[in-house]
Amino acid sequence: MVLSLHRHAREREMENVHLAVEEEDLYSGYNDYNPTFDSEELENDVGFQQAVRTSHGRRPPMTAKIPGTAIGARPLATSFGARVPVASSMGRPMTGAVQDGAARPMTAVRAAGYTSSMTRGSTFDPLGQSRGPAAPLEAKNEDTPEEKIKILEKKVNELIEESCMAQSTGALQLALEKAKEAGRKERTLVRHREKSGNGDHINLDLTYSVLLNLANQYANNEMFPEALNSYQVIVRNKMFSNAGRLKVNMANIYVRQKSYPKAIKFYRMALDQISNAHKEMRIKIMQNIGVVFVRMGQYSDAITSFEHIMSESPNVKTGFNLILCYYAIGDRERMKKAFQKLISVPLGVDDEDKYIPSSDESDSELVIEAIKNDKLHQMERDLKVLAEKYIMTAAKLIAPAIETSFATGFDWCVDMVKSSQYVELANDLEINKAISYLRQKDFNQVTAVETLKTFEKKDSRVKSAAATNLSFLYFLEKDYEQADRYADLAMTADRYNPAALINKGNTVFIKQDHEKAAEFYKEALRNDSSCTEALYNLGLTYKRLNRLEEALDCFLKLHAILRNSAQVMYQLTTLYELLEDPQQAIEWLIQVLSVTHTDPRALAKLGELYDGEGDKSQALQYYYESFRYFPSNMDVIEWLGAYYIETHFCEKAIQYFERATLIQPAQVKWQLMVASCYRRSGNYQKALETYKDIHRRFPENVECLRFLVRLCTDMGLKDVQEYATKLKKAEKMKEIREQRVKAGREGSARSRREGREGSAGASTPVLASPKKAGVEADVKADAGHGNTKGERLSAKMRSLPGSNEPYEANSPKEIDASYVDPLGPQTERPKTGAKKRVEGDDFADEELGDDLLPE
């Protein structure tokens, strides 16, 4: 029975034993991917999510009973399938067997979150959610001395930054306040360190920053004593390293105070404390020393400093200053040597060819496009422009001094420039030579014209500049055909030259072709939208074409560019006046006077506008101011005299009419007005003397004789009969002259009618010549009023009362004073656009092209 039981157990055990096949790989399958470990799909695994939230799938851990036997009814499964452990012949425990009550892992790969020693009731929590939220961070204790010190240091640094930012935006007072507050906070910080026992750990960098910023802000606010004291605190403190450099700042303050000896002293002290390793800084200090010597007039000492700089580290600024010093002492040879040094100074600027694509590669084109207008290229251009400016100025300065004549000296400068790196500047110097003759008011100088004409065969850029200047020159000489020819030449050489287009428009404007002139001005604006001459001339053209709204738009745009241009604001005044908006005209004219306070014509114009509005008091104020600045304006004198007659202050009117008599002694009406004022004021004796004096000067004046007869009759004088006889003769002579004038008019009218009848069959009518028509108009005006002034409206005075009229018959309204346009006809003339420079853009303000054209 026992043997059968053993046999049966042996058979059952052998059923579960699988012998290894020799061809089977024991480690196969370890590199296979099992979807069980695919964490990306865990969110979509319904069974896994349910197992996480509930106790679904939990089971008690299985334990093996005896080593070397099967572990129970269900074999343990690994991640690679179900395998039954096989006992070793040496008694080694099998894989998956239990040793000392602890289950060891089934495989070498352990899944995240699983352990081989799971106990009953444990929860599957791979993310550690069951542990709860993390503990909160421990709050800082700001009451500790260390934390208080850190907070104070942070606040001080913030105040320094705010002070610097305020200074960069121009808020100098705010920057100073922030700097002072930073100083107070820093002292509080030092005291707090001492109280906490950390006095030995003072932040010297922070103290230095506070003091330096405070000193700088004092200097920016021109509080120089306070700034010097702050710098002294830093310089005298031995704990601050390299503080001696700040003596340069102190020297700069002394320069601003014009204490030049002290400035030189501190510059030299700073120079002594700076080692030779800082070569650039030493050069800058030496340059400052040289400039201060120049201001003191000690040119020899300045030359010593500048020569040292040019031998150590030459630059264009120092070279130009050296030329100025040689010019001041009159040393010709050294001026030449200094000019040669100036044009040989290396700029350190790369060739412009690097900004031109050398191949068809798109990458290189993108790189060149990116660096073409970057900050470095802009700096290179600015440096080159500055060097050219210094060379041009130096050449113009020394040309008359280095040789016996201006032309010879300029030719020497041009030859030197041609042999230097500034070859392109030689053409500019040639043109500048011609412009210099023009600036000397020597417009007929053959040399200037010939010099400009030599550039007709040069390249297009130089040719355009020279032709533009020639066109401008001929325009000033009123040789409009030549001006038009050279304007066309300039446009042919460079169609995008706005100055050439402006000159062409000016020549067309003179020919009264305003529509075509406007087109040239518009094209100039399309090429250069900031061309103020083109915009101004376009506004004048629209004004001539009576397109007032478009003209107003042009001048408003121009006012946005030239905020303080009195000419632009006056044009706006006239346009609003033409548009019948006197209030706007008055506002703009007040702005004109804010720029030119003492312009008598603008003051008179404003008085005229107020007079038109019926504000006599304001009109009187501005007319009187105009008379005070320019007491020879006849229109202002007329208005003031008429005003005082109208207000029955004839005594005050006398002084204005006497002034008019001095200005126009041949005009009898002013003397008659003086006598009339004496008569109106009751001073008959003075009036009689005045009339007698007028009669001696103008014996045939009928009005004077009439008043003499009346006055002598009323005063019972014996001269009545004499003056009455003269009056009759004068009246007869006047009647005869009027008949002759009338007969002459009828004869001329008859001849004109006969001429028209004789040429009725002709195809072209015969027109009267402008000159003849003008003469007739003058005759008519003289017959009616006795005086005309072209476009200007003169004062209209009626004849004085007859002998049978009372003295008061002369009404104050007999005089109708009017006004002359303040800027006169020249404001209607277009501006010129001539340019001196080859570029045609940056014509200096010394050129004549920025002014209105002369009459």
HELIX and SHEET records of a PDB file:
HELIX    1   1 VAL A    2  GLU A   15  1                                  14    
HELIX    2   2 PRO A   35  PHE A   37  5                                   3    
HELIX    3   3 SER A   39  ASN A   44  5                                   6    
HELIX    4   4 VAL A   46  ARG A   53  1                                   8    
HELIX    5   5 GLN A  129  ARG A  131  5                                   3    
HELIX    6   6 PRO A  145  SER A  168  1                                  24    
HELIX    7   7 LEU A  172  LYS A  195  1                                  24    
HELIX    8   8 GLY A  199  HIS A  201  5                                   3    
HELIX    9   9 LEU A  204  ASN A  220  1                                  17    
HELIX   10  10 PHE A  224  ARG A  236  1                                  13    
HELIX   11  11 ALA A  243  LEU A  246  5                                   4    
HELIX   12  12 LYS A  247  ARG A  256  1                                  10    
HELIX   13  13 TYR A  260  ASP A  272  1                                  13    
HELIX   14  14 LYS A  279  MET A  296  1                                  18    
HELIX   15  15 TYR A  299  GLU A  312  1                                  14    
HELIX   16  16 VAL A  316  ILE A  329  1                                  14    
HELIX   17  17 ARG A  332  ILE A  343  1                                  12    
HELIX   18  18 GLU A  352  TYR A  355  5                                   4    
HELIX   19  19 SER A  362  ILE A  371  1                                  10    
HELIX   20  20 LYS A  375  ILE A  402  1                                  28    
HELIX   21  21 PHE A  406  LYS A  418  1                                  13    
HELIX   22  22 LEU A  425  ARG A  439  1                                  15    
HELIX   23  23 VAL A  446  LYS A  453  1                                   8    
HELIX   24  24 THR A  454  LYS A  457  5                                   4    
HELIX   25  25 SER A  460  LEU A  476  1                                  17    
HELIX   26  26 TYR A  480  ALA A  493  1                                  14    
HELIX   27  27 PRO A  498  ILE A  510  1                                  13    
HELIX   28  28 HIS A  514  ASN A  527  1                                  14    
HELIX   29  29 THR A  532  ARG A  544  1                                  13    
HELIX   30  30 LEU A  548  ILE A  561  1                                  14    
HELIX   31  31 ALA A  566  LEU A  578  1                                  13    
HELIX   32  32 PRO A  582  VAL A  595  1                                  14    
HELIX   33  33 PRO A  600  GLY A  612  1                                  13    
HELIX   34  34 LYS A  616  TYR A  629  1                                  14    
HELIX   35  35 MET A  634  GLU A  646  1                                  13    
HELIX   36  36 CYS A  650  ILE A  663  1                                  14    
HELIX   37  37 VAL A  668  ARG A  680  1                                  13    
HELIX   38  38 TYR A  684  ARG A  697  1                                  14    
HELIX   39  39 VAL A  702  MET A  715  1                                  14    
HELIX   40  40 VAL A  720  GLY A  758  1                                  39    
HELIX   41  41 PRO A  770  GLY A  784  1                                  15    
HELIX   42  42 TYR A  807  ALA A  809  5                                   3    
HELIX   43  43 PRO A  812  GLU A  814  5                                   3    
HELIX   44  44 PRO A  825  GLU A  828  5                                   4    
HELIX   45  45 LEU A  848  ASP A  850  5                                   3    
SHEET    1   A 2 ALA A  77  THR A  78  0                                        
SHEET    2   A 2 GLY A  81  ALA A  82 -1                                        
SHEET    1   B 2 VAL A  98  GLN A  99  0                                        
SHEET    2   B 2 ALA A 102  ALA A 103 -1                                        
END                                                                             
